[in-house]
Amino acid sequence: MLDIKWIRQNQDLVQAVADQKGIPVSISQLVEWDDKRRMLLQEVEQLRQDRNRITQEINALIQKNDLEKVEEKKQRVKEINSRLSTTENEHKEVERQYKNLMMYVPNVVSPDTPKGLSDKDNVEVKRVGEPTSFNFEPKDHVTLGELHKMIDIPRGVKTAGSRNYYLTGAGVSLHRAVQQLALDLLVEKGFTLLEVPLMVRTEALFNTGYFPLGQDQTYKVAEDDKWLVGTSEVPLVSYYDNEIVDVMEPIKLAAVSLCFRNEVGSAGKDVHGLYRVHQFSKVEQVIVCEDSLEKSEQLFQEITGNAEEILKLLELPYRIMAVCTGDMSQKTYKQFDIETWMPSRQTYGETHSSSNLLDFQARRSNIRYRDINGKVRFCYTLNNTAVASPRILIPLLENHQEEDGSIRIPQPLRKYMNGIERLQP
């Protein structure tokens, strides 16, 4: 959420960002609702003052035993009460319309964010490693998974419908191993681990910027004000809702959790294998810090670097993409996606994402801190996917396969795999 005073001063800029992000909101209409609610609020306050003043006059007249004027004043109070009731109801409706529009106002974007309409307009800013080459016909991750009895998609579909799967045997071990590798690295970097709720209230999703625009991507728990989270970012940020926190040193949180996404609108897209599924696990980084552009940029690069370090440990080629305006979410100020080389797709596929949100989430969540002068200010928040599985298994299996179908385990993963160096078919 942006400050309404700032929005009023920068209407053209905010509208331009909303248009670039494809968000259907009229900033001029928002300002009109704000004008109207301010006017009505002033009228409500004036009517209350008038009522209080006349009530005091009535008390004075009663003491003078001037009953005729008392009745006149009481009639005047009744008229004010009637007008006040009507105006208060009108103000409530205008306030509701105003707050609804505010929920659609996007965060502004950083000056170095590329302009564009879709992910096709994202800009490569860094590449590490070269696409893996083979002197044999490589297999895709589904074939490798079936060969090693570690992925069973048909039974997943039988049990839970499309975009579901079972991991079995070594598949489970690899799935857990990459998560633990990421968690151990983040602990070394000073992150505090949390076990988080996977069902949250509607308010938590609004506060973190996932609602209202992402509601169709989220699973609702029937007959309850609870939703299954698509990322532990939601409960991690919500941990500090309505609090004043100490950010003398940035607060660094991490969690590994199951995640659930509806994938509405993705029919026929990435249907093969484990790339786009309804349930997955993710190790998430979240940082809460002071409202400093310089500091938040430094932390943005840091959490992106943590994800890079994990990919280097997994010995996987990747590239970093600056995400364009048309591919960004409502809440994001600056975003980098990390794409890892996937031989079966003959291209890079997104495996990680870093976002700097400035104070957008903190304003909605009311997360504040006191600066060195004691003034209460809104925090900045950032987040990054340290690793997401089973998607990471796609490049892990495909890039490290050998001609006989065996799969080499990168050295840093072996201690989480009981010392296994190679999976034999």
N, C-alpha and C positions, 0 to 999 in steps of 0.2 A: 504494500500500500504506500502511496505517495502522500505527502502533506498537501492538503487542499489549498493552502495559501500558495505553495510553490506551483501547484497545478494551475491556479488562476493566473499566475505570472508567466507561465510557459505553456499556454494552451496549444499553440501551433506545434510546438515540439512534441508534446505528449500525444496529440492527435496523429502526428506523423509516425511516431513509434507504434501506436496502436494499429495504424494502417499497414505498416511494414510487417508487424507480427500477425496480421490477419485477425485482429480482435475486434468484434463488432461493438464498438462503444463510441458515443458522441460526446466529446469533451465539452462542447458548447452547451449541450443539453444538461450535462452534469453541473456546469456552472449556473445554469438557469435554476436547477433544483436547489443548488446551494443558496442562491440569492433568495429564493422563495422561502426556504426553511429558516434563513436568518431573519427575514422580514416577519414571518409568523412567530418565531421565537420572541422577537422584540415586542410583538403585539401581545403575546401571552404574558410576558413579564410586566408590560404596562397595565394590563387588565388586573393582574394580581396586586400590583401596587395600588391601583385605584380601589380595589375591593378592600385592601388592608386600611387604606386611608379613611374610607367611608365607615368601615367597622369601628375605627377609633372615634370618628365623629359621632356615631350612634351611641357609643359608651358615654361620651361627654354629654350628649343630649339627655340620656336616661338619668344621669346625675342631676341635670337641671329640671327633670320632670317635664320636658317638652315633648310629649308623646306624639303630637301631630307630626312634627318634623322627623321623629324616630320612624314613623311608618313610611314617610316619604323616602327616607334613606334606605330602609329595608327593601322597598320596592326597587330602588336603584341597584342594590346588591343582587337582587334576583335577576335583574336584566344583565348585569355584568357576568353573573354565574352562567347564564344561558349562552352569552357570547363566548365566554371563556371555554365552556365545554365544546362548542362548535369549533373554535380556533385550535384547541388542543388536539381534537380528533383530526383536523386538517393537517396540523403540524406533524402528527404521528405518521400520516400517510405520506406526506412529502419527505419526511425523514427516512421512511422505508424505501421510497423510490431513489433517494440520494444514496443511501448505503448500498443498495443493489447495484447502481451504476459504479460506485467506487470499487466494488469487488471486481469489475472488469477493466479497471484502469491498469495499464501495463507498467512495469518498471522501465525506466529509460535504459538506453544501451551505451556501452563504453564508446569513446571516440574511435577506437581501433577495431570495433566490430564491423565486419564486412556487410554491406547491404546485399540482399538477395531474396529470392522467393522460396527456395527450398534447399534441401541438403546438397543439391547439385551446385549450389553457389557457395558452399563452404570452401574455405581457402586453406591449403596445406601450409603449415608454418615450420614443420620439422619432420624429418624422416630418419629412422634409426634401423639399420640392418637392411638387407636386400631380400626380396621375395625368394622363398626357398625354391631351389631347382632340384629336379630328380632325374636320375638316369634310368628310370623305370616309370610305368604308369601308376601314379599315386592313387590311393583309395580315398574316398571321402569319409567323414567321421562316422556316418551311419554304418557304412560297410565295415569299418574298423571296429566300431562298437559291437556289431553283431558277431564279427569274427572272434572277438575277445570275450563275448558274452557279458558286456558291461553296459549296453544300452538296449532297451526293449521298448520300442515305440508302439508296435501293434497292440501289446497288452495295456500300455498306457491309454491308448485311444479306446480300447475295449472297456476299460474301467472308468475313465473320466471324460472321454470325448476328445475332439481334435485338439492339437497342440499340447498334449500331455504325454508322459513318458515314464518309464521306470529306469533307474540306474541300478545296476547290480554288480556285485563283486568288486573288481578293480575300478569300475566306474564310480562307485560310491567312495572308494579310497582316494581316488584322484580328486573327486569333488570336494571331499573334506580336507585333503592335503593343501589344495591351493588356497582355501579359506584360512587354514591355520598359518600358512606361510605369510599371508597378508596381515593377519592379526598380530603375529609375532613381530613383524616389521613395524607396525604402527605403535605397538607398545614400546618398542625401542625408540621410536620417534617422540614419545611423550604423550601419546593418546590414552585416555581413560576408556576402558571397555564397559559397555552397558548391555544388559539383556533387556530387550524392550518389548512393550505390548505390540501385538500384531493387529489387534482390533482397536480402533480409535473412534472417538466421537466425531461427528460432522464438523464441529468447531475446529478441531485440530487440522483438518484438511483445508478449511478456509484460511486458517491462520498461517499455514505454511505455503499457501499459494497454489495448492493443487485443485481447489474448488474456487469458482464454479466451473471453470473451463474443462477440467479433467474428470468431471463426474461420470461420464460415460465409460471411462477407462477403469473404474473402480468397482469392486464387488461389494455390494451392500449385504449386511447380515439381516435376514428377514425379520420384520416386526421388532426392530431394535434400532436405536440411534448409534449404530456401530458400522464401521467399514473396515475391510481388510486392506492393509497398507500395501502400496506398490513399491515402497522403499522405507528403510528404517530412518531416513532423513526426517520423516514426519514425527515419530515419537522422540527422536533425538533433539530436534529443535523445540518441540513442545515440552520437554523436560523443564525448561526455564520460563514457561508461560507466566506472564503477570509478575515477574520478579525483577528486582534490581540486583545485578550480578557484578562480581569483581573481574574485570578484564585487564587488570594491570599486566597480566600475562594472558594471551589468548586461551580461551577454553577449547580444548581439543577432545572430541568425543568420537568413539567408534563403536560399531555394533555389527554383528553378523546375524542375519535374519532371513526367514522365508519372505518372499515378496509375491504379490498376486496382481496380475494385470489382465484386464478384459480383452485388450487388443481389438477393440471395436474399430472397424474401418480397415482392418488388415487382411480381410478375406482374400485368399489367393496370393498373398504377399509373404515371401520367405517361409513357405509351407514345409520345405524339406528339412527334416532333422531337428536340431535343438536350437536354431537361431532365434526363433520367435515363439515363446511358449507362455502359457498362462501362469505357471508357478516356477519360481527359481529362487536361488539364494544369493545374497549380496553382502559383501563387507563394505560398509559405508563410512566415510570420514565426514564429520561436521565440525566446523569451527565457528565460535562466537567471539567477536573481537570489538575493539573500539571503532568509532566511525571515522576511520582514516583511509582515504583512497590509496595512499602509498602503502600502508600496512596491509590492507586487504589484497592489493596486487601482489605483494610479497608472499602472502599466505596462499593466494591462488596458485602461484608458481610452485609453492612448496607442496601442496596436496597433489598437484599434477605430477610433480617429480616423484612423489611416493608411488603413484600408480605406474609411472615409467620404470621405477626401480624394480617393481614386481614383475613387469614384463621382461626386463633384462635378466632377472633371476630365472624366469621361465624360458629364456633364450628364444624369444619370439620377435620377429621383425614387426615394426609398427610405424605409424605416422600420427602426427597431431594436427587436427583440423580446427581452425578458428570458425566457429559456428556463426552463420549469417543471421540477419534479423528475421527472415522468413522461416527459419528452422528453430528459432529460440522459443522458449516458453514465456508466458506472461511475466513470470517472476524474475527472470534472469537479466542481469546487467552485462555480464560477460561470460562466455562459455567456450571451452575447448572440449572437443571429443577426441578420444584416442581410438584409432582403428588399427586392428591387428590383421596381419596377412592370413587369409584363409585360402589355401590352395584349391579346394574344391569349388570355390566361388570365383577363383582367378581374380580376386580383388581384395581390398581391405574391408573388414567389417567392424562396425562400432562395438567396442568392448568396455569402454570407460567413458566417463563424462565428468568434467569439472565446471562448477558454476560459482560465480561471485554474485551475490544478491543485494549487496549494500544493506540498507536498513528496511528493505521491502517486507521480509518475513518478520523482522523484529517489531515493526510498527503494528502489523496485524496481531502479532502474538504478545505485544506489550512487554518486550524484553529490553531492559534499560541498564545503564551503568552511570556512575557518577564520575565526571571528569576531574582533573586536578583542582579545579575551582569549586568542586562540589555541585556543579550543575548536572541535572539528570538528563541524559541523552539516550537515544535509541542505539542499540548495538548494530553491527554488521554481521551477516552470516554467510558462510561458504560451505560447499559440499563437494564430495568427489566419490566416485565408485572406485574403491581400491581393487576389487575383483568381483565379477559376477559369474556364477556357474549355474547351469551347465554351458552357457555360451562360450566361456573361456576354454572348455574342453574341445571345441571345434578346432581352433588353431593348435592347441596343445597336442592333440592326437595326430592331426594332419601334417603338421610341420616336422614332427619327430618320428614319423613312420619310416620303416625300412622295407627293402624289397620283399622280404619274406613275410611282411605283415606285422612284424614285431614293432614295438614302440619304445623308444628310448626315453627314460625318465631323467629330466635335467637334475644335475647334482643337488641343488638346494631343496628339491622336493623329496629326495630319497629318504631323509630321516623321518619324513611323515608317511613313508610307504614301506616301513620295516626294512629299509636298506635295499629295496629292489631297484636294480639298475635298468632293467628292460622287461617289458611285458611281452611274453611269448604267446602267439596265437594258439 
